[in-house]
Amino acid sequence: MRVLSIILFLLFGSYNSLKAQETPPELETQRRYKAQSYFSGHIDYVYSYLNGTGGNERALFLKDYIQDLNNNGVVAEGGLMSRQGFSLGMSYDQFVSKRYALHYQFSYWQTGYREKLNSFLQDEFGQITKSNSLKANLNYIQLLSGLKYYNDYGITLTLAGFVNYNIVDKITTEESLKTNGSYGESDTSVTQKLYFHEYFGENRVVFLTGGAFSIGYKWNSIEIDASIKVTGPILDKIDDRIFNVYQLGFRYTIPTKRDDI
């Protein structure tokens, strides 16, 4: 919530500063610019990573555990990894001056993270191969609003805040064990599908807030942009796990209002 408050404060401050800079001879020109608006459809590649104190501690725990296994004769690999997903939605830009527009966006947004641990032991008694994995998926409906800057060379900058409504929370765990030799011949696999409250013992945050910054390039009706997003805590009580999200998007814009300038 603190992140969203800071973003909103910056946005309102920027908007008031813009209005204060308008002089009477410019008012008619400003009126014409304000008559411009654009509707856009977009699709983004989304790379999300668990961060915050809790995320960093989990990554360090897995790293140390794998190192301990390797130091004790077990070949092990894995760790905390990202989830790769996509975002799909639409946006609307309403100009408030020559270079600035209010930006509103509605999207379907995929986030999450992965854990993986593979280990292999071979000695005179035989072989043991073990694999553990966790897939945590959190998908949202995202409402984003902010201020977007356009320059004369096609560069765009956007500062925004967002509120997400969670519609999917799933954790899938898989464990497989294969042995032979004196350990006995076996090949077993177990898969579980759980909700976040079943796995962590507490609920995920349903209304997740955060902030975003993006830079893009617009040419005619096409815009390509890259953005960084940071969320608030994703769990109700474990308040130190957040997502860092990186997106690369393609946007097609259609003018909805025009006024000759």
Buried (B, 14 or more C-beta within 10 A) or exposed (E): EEBBEEBBEBBEEBBEEBEEEEEEEEEEEBEBBBBBBBBBEBEBBBBBBBBBEBBBEBBEEBEEBBEEBEEEEBEBEBBBBBBEBBBBBEBBBBBBBBBBBBBBBEBBBBBBBBBBBBBBBBEEEBEBBBBBBBBBBBBBBBBBBBBBBBEEEEEBBBBBBBBBEBEBBBBBBBBBBBBBEEBEEEEEEEEEEBEBBEBBEEBBBEEBBBBBBBEBEBEEEEBEBBBEBBBBBBBBEBBEBBBBBBBEBEBEBEEEEEEEE
